Amino acid sequence: MASESGTLYTGITNNIEGRVYEHKNNVNDGFTKKYKCHKLVYFEEHQYVLNAIDREKQIKKWRREKKEALIRIENPSWKDLAVDWYTDRDSSARSAWSE
C-alpha cells in the first residue's frame, strides 16, 4: 500500500480484497490510517502462509529504493491496482468484511 505522498506499507493477508478495503476506508487504527496508505501499488500471491511471512519480512528489511524498484517492475506508474474493485459492490462488501 502507498500514500499519495509516497509512504509505503507492507503486510500480508489471506483476503486481499477485504484487507485493501479496510485500508482504503480507515477501518482500523494504525500505520495505514495515520499515513493515508490507500493505494494498492504492488502485491504477490503465495500458496503457503509461511512463504508469505518470509517474503514480507524480507521486503520490510529492504531500503526504500529497492522497494520502489520492485513496484516499478510490475506497476511503473504506481496506479492503484484496486481502483475498480469496489465500485459495483461497495455496500455489500462493507457488510461482508466488517462481520
Secondary structure as the mmCIF struct_conf table of DSSP 4:
data_model
#
loop_
_struct_conf.conf_type_id
_struct_conf.id
_struct_conf.beg_label_comp_id
_struct_conf.beg_label_asym_id
_struct_conf.beg_label_seq_id
_struct_conf.end_label_comp_id
_struct_conf.end_label_asym_id
_struct_conf.end_label_seq_id
STRN STRN1 ALA A 2 ALA A 2
TURN_TY1_P TURN_TY1_P1 GLU A 4 SER A 5
STRN STRN2 LEU A 8 LEU A 8
BEND BEND1 ASN A 14 ASN A 14
HELX_RH_AL_P HELX_RH_AL_P1 ILE A 16 LYS A 24
TURN_TY1_P TURN_TY1_P2 ASN A 25 ASN A 26
BEND BEND2 ASN A 28 ASN A 28
BEND BEND3 GLY A 30 GLY A 30
HELX_RH_AL_P HELX_RH_AL_P2 PHE A 31 LYS A 34
TURN_TY1_P TURN_TY1_P3 TYR A 35 LYS A 36
STRN STRN3 LYS A 39 LYS A 39
BEND BEND4 GLN A 47 TYR A 48
HELX_RH_AL_P HELX_RH_AL_P3 VAL A 49 LYS A 61
BEND BEND5 TRP A 62 TRP A 62
HELX_RH_AL_P HELX_RH_AL_P4 ARG A 64 GLU A 74
TURN_TY1_P TURN_TY1_P4 PRO A 76 SER A 77
TURN_TY1_P TURN_TY1_P5 LEU A 81 ASP A 84
BEND BEND6 TRP A 85 TYR A 86
TURN_TY1_P TURN_TY1_P6 THR A 87 ARG A 89
HELX_RH_AL_P HELX_RH_AL_P5 ASP A 90 TRP A 97
TURN_TY1_P TURN_TY1_P7 SER A 98 SER A 98
#
